[in-house]
Amino acid sequence: MKINQIQCKTLLTKSRLPEADYCINPYVGCLHGCIYCYSRFMKRFTRHAEKWGEFVDVKVNAPEVLERELARGLKKGVILIGSVTDGYQPIEKRYKVTRAILEVLSRYDFPISILTKSDLVIRDADLLRRFTECDVGLTITTLDSGVAKNFEPRSSPPQQRLKALEILHSSGIRTYGFIGPILPELTNLESIFVALQGKVDFVMAESLNMKCGNWENIQNLLARKYPHLLSLYQSRFSQKYWGQIERELRILNGKFKIPLKGFYRH
């Protein structure tokens, strides 16, 4: 693993996502090493020879840059932390860049949204409670720890993520479960809804995206660990297939009384 400290010139970027006005990425790259990660397109903007998932650039001056940007009187809007990286990946324990960013944002009381695969987020519950508007989501791709270890090798195990949601939710922080990417025949949607009961305010979901250079990694993993699913995944799944998944999500949303805020298809 290669870790560099870098100086960023800007931090806030306009968001193209419907749920956020701005994005903040405290790091370049992510050490969670998820096999299906489609943020790997970011590698072309770096000078790294290492594979995606094997390097991280730490924006050590991020809090100071953010302070300058916000001091200009920026129009308020929802800020998503971690659109192409995870703000709570393992090195956050050491560098605390995300925590420092939250300190700055709390003084300006911008609405924030966080999406992570790490239970480290509960460390910052004291800061998160300062915000008037704050959503914290944890990705739940599967409840099977073996499947999770294969596809998300350096992320927090699913049960730890569920516990983090429970802790944050019980402390009054708005939480959501992000079911994604949905791995056909490996993601059990109903079991996830069961596990999320009482821990979240809503759910979001996303189809598996195999269009951003991640197919080779997915195919290799399937061949090694799930050869019976290889031909199914090679079909690449039609929009009709994902339409059926969306209908299943909406049935479960009604059954368990957990609102489905959105389903992203690729």
ABEGO torsion letter per residue (X at the ends): XBBBBBBBABABBBBABAABABBBBABBEBAAGBAABAAAAAAAABABABBBGABBBBBAAAAAAAAAAAAAGBBBBBBBBGAABBAABAAAAAAGAAAAAAAAAAAAGBBBBBBBABAAAAAAAAAAAABABBBBBBBBABABAAAAAAABAABBBAAAAAAAAAAAAAAGBBBBBBBOBBBBGABBAAAAAAAABGABABBBBBBBBAAAGAAAAAAAAAAAABAAAAAAAAAGEBAAAAAAAAAAAAAAAAAAGBBBABBBBX
